[in-house]
Structure formats: structure tokens, C-alpha cells
Amino acid sequence: MNTQALLRSGLFSLLGLGAFSVGMEGAALAQQLELPRPSPLAKVSQAVGLTDVSVEYSSPAIKGRKVFGTLVPLGQLWRTGANSATKLTFSKDVTIDGKPVPAGSYALFSIPGKDTWTLILNKNPNQGGTGQYKQDLDLLRFTVKPEPAGQRERLTFVFSDTTETSTRLDLEWEKLRVSFVIKANTDAQVDAGIKALEDSSWRPYNNAARYLLESKKDPERAMQLIDRSLSLREEWLNVWTKAQLLAQKGKSQDACPLAQKAKQLGEKNPDGFFFADEVKKSIVDWKCPAK
């Protein structure tokens, strides 16, 4: 091959490499191009007392089409949105249509009708649509009546009429609204929280008293703290703490009845946590009368 041929060959190779490089850049740009989704993802949430409720869905648009009865056929199972099935999540147990719904996530399906809709909570929250739906996983089915609403271009979920104990979830699209009420067990949750606080409030006082007991600091203050703990609730641990404080002050005979009471309470402790050996040894060492 002569010199001119070599030059031509090299030039064509470079041109080919350049064209390949431009092609790769074009492909990369095409991959990076972002366009609006036809049915964008949406999420709306609402706190109801102590319970968080959220809805995750894809929001299709009307785009000049007739929705209910055409785009969304009546009498057929619908994912209640686009793309994946709409997901409804409760952080705590709730009540819907008078029936208990445990905390967790559910797929929200529906069967639209002219006069009534059937709404369905299905226990498989991660479904691509109606193709994966299994009726035997339904947790709850109930009917609601649709009502007229203002024009909505995109399917939208809205929380309304929210109080400390309930909220209403509205599905709005086209000129239709479908709603149902979610009731939170707020009063029972608050009562349980108060009870838990009452049950556990003795512990900080006991912990402080034990710290002073073990460090042998300020025995009078330690006694005040343990008496406060006992006034809130008697448990084997704070009874035992007071017994030890009395013994530390040289009042072993006054400590004996408390040690024996701590032993009785500790042996009944449901979680099994109890300084059994330590208490029994002290009862012997303090020469407590047999009971």
C-alpha cells in the first residue's frame, strides 16, 4: 500500500471513530432525557391523632376522554389509579366500615358502579395491577355511594374532615367523588400510653435511689426517692431497693419484711427477671425470721 493509500485509510478510520463517538454521545443523551410521566407518582398522608395514614398512587389524566364507564369500565376490578395498584398504609390499627384493620400496608382496589362502588383492601400491597390480584387475600370489602364533585383533570386522593379520631379519604376524578371514613383508635391509644406511663414512672425514682445506694451517697435523699417510687407502684425491685437502704443504715430488722415481700413479688414476676440469689442470701445474712 502506497503512502497516499495509508493516509486515506487512516483518515477514514479517524472519521469512522468520530462518527462512532458522536453516536455514543447521542445514545447517552437520549438515555438522560427525562420526560413527564403520563401518570405521575403521588403520595398524600395525614396524621389522625396518633395514627399516620398515607396513600401512594399513580395519577392518570383525563386528556379529553370519558373516564367512568369508558376508560374505567363499570362493574370491573380496577387498581384505583394507574401503573401499580394504589397502596394504603396505616401506622396503627384503624377501623373502616365498622371493621378492624390492622396496622400495615394494603392494595386499594375498587369495582366502580353507576350507583355504588365496591372498595377492597387486599393484603398484598405490592401489585402491578389487577393481573396479580387474588380475592382470597382480601381483608375487607365494603360499598360506598359516589357523589358529584368539581372537575378534576387528574385522579387525586384528598384527606378531609380530619379530627383527632377520624378522617375521610376522598378519591376525586372527572366530576366524581368516592369517599370513606377511617377511624383511629386514638382514645384507646392515649389510655394505653397513660397506663404505660403510670406503670413505668416508678422506675426513674428507683434508678436514682439505687445509684445513691450503690455509691453510698446521700442516704436520706435516696430514701425520699425510693418512697416516691413506691408511692407510684410497688414492684419487687423498688421494694428490694428500700430493704437494702434500710440495711445499709444498720436497720436490718426493718429491712426483713421488705426483703421477704420483694422475694414474693419477684417469684411472681412474669418476665422472670429477679435477683433471687441476692435476696435469699440477704434474708439469711440479716437473720430474718422465717415466713
C-alpha positions as CSV (number, residue, x, y, z in Angstrom):
1,M,0.0,0.0,0.0
2,N,1.5,3.4,-1.0
3,T,1.7,6.4,1.2
4,Q,-1.4,8.1,-0.1
5,A,-3.4,4.9,0.4
6,L,-2.2,4.7,4.0
7,L,-3.2,8.3,4.7
8,R,-6.6,7.7,3.2
9,S,-7.1,4.6,5.3
10,G,-6.1,6.4,8.5
11,L,-8.3,9.3,7.6
12,F,-11.3,7.1,7.1
13,S,-10.6,5.3,10.3
14,L,-10.5,8.5,12.2
15,L,-13.7,9.6,10.6
16,G,-15.3,6.3,11.5
17,L,-14.1,6.6,15.1
18,G,-15.5,10.2,15.2
19,A,-18.9,9.0,13.9
20,F,-19.0,6.2,16.5
21,S,-18.1,8.7,19.2
22,V,-20.9,11.0,18.1
23,G,-23.3,8.1,18.0
24,M,-22.4,7.1,21.6
25,E,-22.9,10.7,22.8
26,G,-26.3,10.7,21.1
27,A,-27.3,7.5,22.8
28,A,-26.1,8.8,26.2
29,L,-28.1,12.0,25.8
30,A,-31.1,10.0,24.8
31,Q,-30.8,7.9,27.9
32,Q,-30.5,11.0,30.1
33,L,-33.6,12.7,28.6
34,E,-36.4,12.9,31.2
35,L,-40.0,13.4,30.1
36,P,-43.1,13.8,32.2
37,R,-44.8,10.6,33.2
38,P,-48.3,10.1,31.8
39,S,-49.5,9.1,35.3
40,P,-47.1,10.7,37.8
41,L,-46.5,9.2,41.2
42,A,-48.2,10.9,44.1
43,K,-48.3,10.4,47.9
44,V,-50.6,12.1,50.4
45,S,-50.5,11.5,54.2
46,Q,-52.5,12.6,57.2
47,A,-52.0,12.2,61.0
48,V,-55.1,11.2,62.7
49,G,-54.5,11.5,66.4
50,L,-51.5,9.1,67.0
51,T,-52.0,7.3,63.7
52,D,-50.4,8.1,60.4
53,V,-52.4,7.3,57.2
54,S,-50.8,7.5,53.7
55,V,-51.9,6.8,50.1
56,E,-49.4,6.1,47.3
57,Y,-50.7,6.1,43.8
58,S,-50.2,7.0,40.1
59,S,-52.3,9.8,38.9
60,P,-53.7,9.5,35.4
61,A,-55.2,12.4,33.5
62,I,-58.5,12.6,31.5
63,K,-56.9,14.1,28.4
64,G,-60.3,14.7,26.8
65,R,-61.5,11.1,27.4
66,K,-64.6,9.9,29.1
67,V,-63.5,8.2,32.3
68,F,-66.1,6.3,34.2
69,G,-67.9,3.8,32.0
70,T,-65.3,4.0,29.2
71,L,-61.7,4.4,30.3
72,V,-62.6,2.8,33.6
73,P,-65.3,0.2,32.8
74,L,-68.2,-0.2,35.3
75,G,-68.6,-3.5,37.1
76,Q,-64.9,-4.5,36.6
77,L,-62.0,-4.7,39.0
78,W,-59.8,-1.5,38.9
79,R,-56.5,-0.8,40.5
80,T,-57.9,2.6,41.6
81,G,-55.2,4.5,39.8
82,A,-52.6,3.7,37.1
83,N,-49.5,1.6,36.9
84,S,-49.1,-0.3,40.2
85,A,-52.1,-0.8,42.5
86,T,-52.8,2.1,44.9
87,K,-51.2,1.5,48.3
88,L,-52.9,2.5,51.6
89,T,-50.8,2.4,54.8
90,F,-51.7,2.7,58.5
91,S,-49.1,3.1,61.2
92,K,-51.5,1.8,63.8
93,D,-54.7,-0.3,63.9
94,V,-57.8,1.5,62.4
95,T,-61.4,0.8,61.8
96,I,-63.1,1.1,58.3
97,D,-66.8,0.4,57.7
98,G,-67.1,-0.8,61.3
99,K,-64.4,-3.5,60.8
100,P,-60.9,-3.6,62.3
101,V,-57.9,-3.1,60.0
102,P,-54.5,-4.0,61.5
103,A,-51.6,-1.6,61.0
104,G,-49.8,-2.2,57.8
105,S,-50.0,-1.6,54.0
106,Y,-52.8,-2.7,51.7
107,A,-53.6,-2.5,48.0
108,L,-56.7,-0.5,47.4
109,F,-58.8,-2.0,44.6
110,S,-62.3,-1.0,43.6
111,I,-65.2,-2.1,41.4
112,P,-66.9,1.1,40.1
113,G,-70.6,1.1,39.6
114,K,-73.2,3.6,38.4
115,D,-74.9,3.8,41.9
116,T,-72.4,2.1,44.2
117,W,-68.8,1.3,44.3
118,T,-67.2,-1.8,46.0
119,L,-63.9,-0.8,47.7
120,I,-61.4,-3.6,48.5
121,L,-58.4,-3.7,50.9
122,N,-56.2,-6.5,49.7
123,K,-53.3,-7.8,51.9
124,N,-50.8,-7.8,49.0
125,P,-49.7,-4.2,48.8
126,N,-47.1,-4.6,46.1
127,Q,-49.1,-5.5,43.0
128,G,-48.6,-4.3,39.4
129,G,-52.3,-4.2,38.8
130,T,-55.4,-6.4,38.6
131,G,-53.4,-9.2,36.9
132,Q,-51.8,-10.2,40.3
133,Y,-55.0,-9.8,42.3
134,K,-56.2,-12.7,44.4
135,Q,-59.5,-12.4,46.1
136,D,-58.6,-14.8,48.9
137,L,-56.1,-12.1,50.1
138,D,-58.9,-9.6,50.6
139,L,-59.0,-8.2,54.1
140,L,-62.1,-6.1,53.7
141,R,-64.8,-5.3,51.1
142,F,-67.4,-2.6,51.6
143,T,-69.7,-0.4,49.4
144,V,-69.9,3.3,49.1
145,K,-72.1,5.7,47.0
146,P,-70.3,8.0,44.6
147,E,-71.3,11.7,44.6
148,P,-70.8,14.6,42.2
149,A,-67.7,16.8,42.6
150,G,-65.8,19.6,40.9
151,Q,-63.8,18.9,37.8
152,R,-60.6,17.1,38.4
153,E,-58.3,16.5,35.4
154,R,-56.1,14.1,37.3
155,L,-57.1,11.4,39.7
156,T,-56.5,12.7,43.1
157,F,-56.7,11.5,46.7
158,V,-57.6,14.0,49.4
159,F,-58.0,13.7,53.2
160,S,-60.9,15.8,54.6
161,D,-62.9,16.3,57.8
162,T,-59.9,15.2,59.9
163,T,-60.3,15.1,63.6
164,E,-58.2,13.5,66.4
165,T,-60.1,10.3,65.9
166,S,-61.1,10.1,62.3
167,T,-60.5,11.3,58.7
168,R,-62.3,10.9,55.4
169,L,-60.4,9.8,52.3
170,D,-61.8,11.2,49.1
171,L,-61.0,9.8,45.6
172,E,-61.8,12.6,43.1
173,W,-61.6,12.4,39.3
174,E,-63.5,13.8,36.4
175,K,-66.6,15.1,38.2
176,L,-67.0,12.2,40.7
177,R,-66.0,11.8,44.3
178,V,-65.9,8.4,46.2
179,S,-65.2,8.6,50.0
180,F,-64.9,6.5,53.1
181,V,-64.1,7.2,56.7
182,I,-61.1,5.9,58.5
183,K,-61.4,5.8,62.3
184,A,-58.3,5.8,64.5
185,N,-58.3,4.2,68.0
186,T,-56.9,7.4,69.5
187,D,-58.7,7.3,72.8
188,A,-57.7,3.7,73.5
189,Q,-54.1,4.5,72.4
190,V,-53.9,7.5,74.7
191,D,-55.3,5.5,77.6
192,A,-52.7,2.8,76.9
193,G,-50.0,5.4,76.8
194,I,-51.1,6.9,80.2
195,K,-51.2,3.4,81.7
196,A,-47.7,2.6,80.4
197,L,-46.5,5.9,81.8
198,E,-48.1,5.1,85.2
199,D,-46.6,1.6,85.1
200,S,-43.1,2.8,84.3
201,S,-42.9,6.1,86.2
202,W,-41.7,4.4,89.3
203,R,-38.5,3.3,87.6
204,P,-36.6,6.6,87.3
205,Y,-37.1,7.2,91.0
206,N,-35.9,3.7,91.8
207,N,-33.0,4.0,89.4
208,A,-31.9,7.3,91.1
209,A,-32.3,5.7,94.6
210,R,-30.2,2.7,93.5
211,Y,-27.5,4.9,92.2
212,L,-27.2,6.7,95.6
213,L,-27.4,3.3,97.3
214,E,-24.6,1.8,95.3
215,S,-22.4,4.9,95.6
216,K,-23.2,5.3,99.3
217,K,-24.1,8.9,98.8
218,D,-26.9,10.9,100.5
219,P,-28.9,8.1,102.1
220,E,-31.7,10.5,103.2
221,R,-32.2,11.6,99.6
222,A,-32.1,8.0,98.4
223,M,-34.9,7.2,100.9
224,Q,-37.0,10.0,99.7
225,L,-36.6,8.9,96.1
226,I,-37.5,5.2,96.9
227,D,-40.5,6.3,98.9
228,R,-41.7,8.3,95.9
229,S,-41.1,5.3,93.6
230,L,-43.1,3.0,96.0
231,S,-46.0,5.6,96.2
232,L,-46.4,5.3,92.4
233,R,-46.2,1.5,92.1
234,E,-44.8,-1.4,94.2
235,E,-42.6,-3.8,92.3
236,W,-40.1,-6.3,93.7
237,L,-37.2,-4.1,92.6
238,N,-38.1,-0.9,94.4
239,V,-39.2,-2.9,97.5
240,W,-35.8,-4.6,97.4
241,T,-34.1,-1.2,97.0
242,K,-35.7,0.1,100.1
243,A,-34.8,-3.0,102.0
244,Q,-31.2,-2.5,101.0
245,L,-31.2,1.1,102.0
246,L,-32.5,0.3,105.5
247,A,-29.9,-2.5,105.9
248,Q,-27.2,0.0,104.8
249,K,-28.3,2.3,107.6
250,G,-28.0,-0.6,110.1
251,K,-31.7,-1.3,110.3
252,S,-31.7,-5.0,109.2
253,Q,-34.8,-6.0,111.1
254,D,-36.7,-3.2,109.5
255,A,-35.4,-4.4,106.1
256,C,-36.5,-8.0,106.7
257,P,-40.3,-7.6,105.9
258,L,-39.4,-5.7,102.7
259,A,-36.9,-8.3,101.6
260,Q,-39.5,-11.1,102.1
261,K,-42.0,-9.0,100.2
262,A,-39.5,-8.5,97.4
263,K,-38.9,-12.2,97.3
264,Q,-42.7,-12.9,97.0
265,L,-43.2,-10.3,94.3
266,G,-40.0,-11.4,92.4
267,E,-41.0,-15.0,92.2
268,K,-44.3,-13.9,90.6
269,N,-42.6,-11.6,88.1
270,P,-43.9,-12.6,84.6
271,D,-40.7,-11.8,82.7
272,G,-38.6,-13.9,85.1
273,F,-36.1,-11.1,85.9
274,F,-35.4,-11.2,89.7
275,F,-32.3,-11.0,91.9
276,A,-33.4,-14.3,93.6
277,D,-30.0,-15.4,94.9
278,E,-29.1,-11.9,96.2
279,V,-32.4,-11.5,98.1
280,K,-32.3,-15.0,99.6
281,K,-28.8,-14.5,100.8
282,S,-29.6,-11.2,102.4
283,I,-32.6,-12.8,104.2
284,V,-30.3,-15.3,105.7
285,D,-27.5,-12.7,106.5
286,W,-29.9,-10.4,108.2
287,K,-31.3,-13.3,110.2
288,C,-34.8,-12.5,109.1
289,P,-37.5,-14.6,110.9
290,A,-38.9,-17.4,108.7
291,K,-42.2,-16.7,107.0
